[in-house]
Amino acid sequence: MRALLFLPDFAKANKNDLSVVIRSSGIQLVECDTEEEVFTRMNEPGISLRRSLLITDETHSNLVEKFSQIYPNCLIILTIRSAIGLLPANLRECLPVQCFVASNN
């Protein structure tokens, strides 16, 4: 399995902690710096779409909506960083969103 990590606003220490957990699970981690890179990485030859997932946060809702439409079989994990921990309304119906992780960091 392969995870695309798009969390450009996360603190480096938090991103490193998350990377350690993901890699220790045997998942190949690909850090992406831009939304364009997310889609470029998904279109690389030999990539299994059913074995890929996207990890991002709720502030990138446009990316999540577009990604879920183009890759409906890929999982999406969202970190919720808002103080009240609510998912934005436009993301509540995105079918590939499988997991929500609340965080105050």
N, C-alpha and C positions, 0 to 999 in steps of 0.2 A: 504494500500500500504506500501511497505517496501523498503527503500533505503540502499544500501551498500555503505559506504563512504570509499574510498581508496585514501587518500591524505597524504601519510607519509612525504612528503617534505613541506607541508604547515605549516606556523607558527601557533602555538597553538591558538592565538587570532583569526586568520582568520577562522580556523577550528571551533572554538566555535561559531563565528558569523553565519557561514553557518549552523551549527547544530541547532541553535535557529530558523532560518528561516524554515528549513525542519520540525522540530518538531511542530512548530506553524501551519503548514499546515496540521497537522494530520497524517503525514507520520512517520512510525516507522523507526528510524535510527539505523543502525548497523555499528559501526566503525570497520574497518578491518586494521590490522597492516601489513599483508603480502598478497601477491597474492594467496598463498595457502589458507589462511583464507577466501578470497573472494569465492573461489570455494567450500570450506567446508560449508560455510554459505548458499550457494545456494542449496546445496544438503541436507539440514536439512529436516526431515520429516514434512509434512504439509505445506510446502512453496508453495505458488502460484507463478509460474514463470511469469504468465501474469501480476501479481501485484507487480513485483520487478523491481528495476532499480539500475544501477551502476553509481556512481559519482566518477570521477577520473580526471586526467589531461593528457595532450598530451604526457608527458614524459613516460607514461606507455603504449605506443602504442602496444607492444606485448601482454599485458594483454587485451587490448581492442579488438584486432583482435581475440584472442583465445576465449574470452568471447562471442563475437558476433557470432562466429561459433557454439559454444556449446549451447548458449541461444539466438537464433535469434529473439525470440518474446519479449525479455526484452529490455527496453529502456536504453540508455547510455547517460549520460550528461557529457560533457568534459569541463573542465576549460582550457582556452588557456592562458598560462602565458608568452609566448615568446614576445619579444619586438615588433615584427611586427604583432603579432596576427594572424598568419597563421596556419592552420591545416596541420599537416604533410601529405604528399602525400599518404602514405600507409593507412591513416585513412579516406580518402575522399570517399571511396567506401563502408565503413562499414554501412550497412543498418540500424542497430538499433540505430546509433548515431542520436539523435533527437534534441539536443540542444548544442549550443556552448556558453560558458560564458567567455568573455575576462576579464582578470584581470592582473594587474601589481603587485599583491602581491604574 
